[in-house]
Amino acid sequence: MSTPPAEPSDGGDFYVRMTFRKGAAIEGTWADGEVALRKFRALVGTHGSVRGVTITLEVDAGEEREPVRTWADGVEVIHREL
């Protein structure tokens, strides 16, 4: 069974978050999923090899965010396509 493409709810956005081992985080929000994916990939390129860093791309699904991609410990997990 394939997962449907990630689409934000009405007025929703895509979020890229980078969390550090100590709990600090940075986050950006984009209306365009392709732009958010480029930002996700850029963070993986610059910080993905740092131990303890987790980078996530999520989509606003109304009441909650749903993961699109996750990068942690050198491994990318694709939860669904854009």
C-alpha positions as CSV (number, residue, x, y, z in Angstrom):
1,M,0.0,0.0,0.0
2,S,1.5,3.3,-1.0
3,T,1.4,6.4,1.1
4,P,-0.3,9.4,-0.5
5,P,1.9,12.4,-1.3
6,A,2.4,14.9,1.5
7,E,0.1,17.9,1.1
8,P,-0.5,20.5,3.7
9,S,-4.0,21.1,5.0
10,D,-5.7,24.3,3.9
11,G,-3.4,27.1,4.8
12,G,-0.8,24.5,6.1
13,D,2.9,24.6,5.7
14,F,6.0,22.5,5.6
15,Y,8.4,22.6,8.6
16,V,12.1,21.7,8.7
17,R,13.5,21.3,12.2
18,M,17.0,20.5,13.3
19,T,17.3,19.3,16.9
20,F,20.6,19.0,18.8
21,R,21.5,16.4,21.4
22,K,21.1,18.9,24.2
23,G,17.5,19.7,23.2
24,A,18.1,23.0,21.4
25,A,16.4,23.3,18.0
26,I,16.0,25.6,15.0
27,E,12.9,25.5,12.8
28,G,11.9,27.1,9.5
29,T,8.5,27.1,7.8
30,W,7.8,27.1,4.1
31,A,4.5,27.1,2.1
32,D,6.2,25.2,-0.8
33,G,7.2,21.6,-0.2
34,E,10.0,21.6,-2.8
35,V,11.6,24.6,-1.1
36,A,11.3,22.9,2.3
37,L,12.9,19.7,0.8
38,R,15.8,21.7,-0.5
39,K,16.3,23.3,3.0
40,F,16.1,19.8,4.6
41,R,18.8,18.5,2.2
42,A,20.9,21.6,2.8
43,L,20.8,21.0,6.6
44,V,21.7,17.3,6.1
45,G,24.6,18.4,4.0
46,T,26.0,20.9,6.5
47,H,25.0,19.2,9.8
48,G,24.0,15.6,9.1
49,S,27.3,14.2,10.2
50,V,27.2,15.8,13.6
51,R,26.5,13.2,16.3
52,G,23.2,13.7,18.0
53,V,21.6,15.9,15.4
54,T,18.1,15.0,14.1
55,I,16.7,16.8,11.1
56,T,13.0,16.4,10.2
57,L,10.7,17.6,7.4
58,E,7.1,17.6,8.4
59,V,3.8,18.7,6.8
60,D,0.9,20.5,8.6
61,A,-1.9,17.9,8.6
62,G,-4.5,20.0,10.4
63,E,-4.4,19.1,14.1
64,E,-0.9,17.8,14.0
65,R,2.3,17.5,11.8
66,E,3.1,14.4,9.9
67,P,6.7,13.4,9.1
68,V,7.8,13.5,5.5
69,R,11.5,12.8,6.0
70,T,13.8,12.3,9.0
71,W,17.6,12.2,9.2
72,A,19.3,10.9,12.3
73,D,22.5,9.1,12.9
74,G,23.5,9.1,9.3
75,V,20.3,7.5,8.0
76,E,17.4,9.1,6.1
77,V,13.9,7.7,6.5
78,I,11.4,8.7,3.8
79,H,8.0,8.5,5.4
80,R,6.1,9.8,2.3
81,E,6.9,11.6,-1.0
82,L,6.2,15.3,-1.6
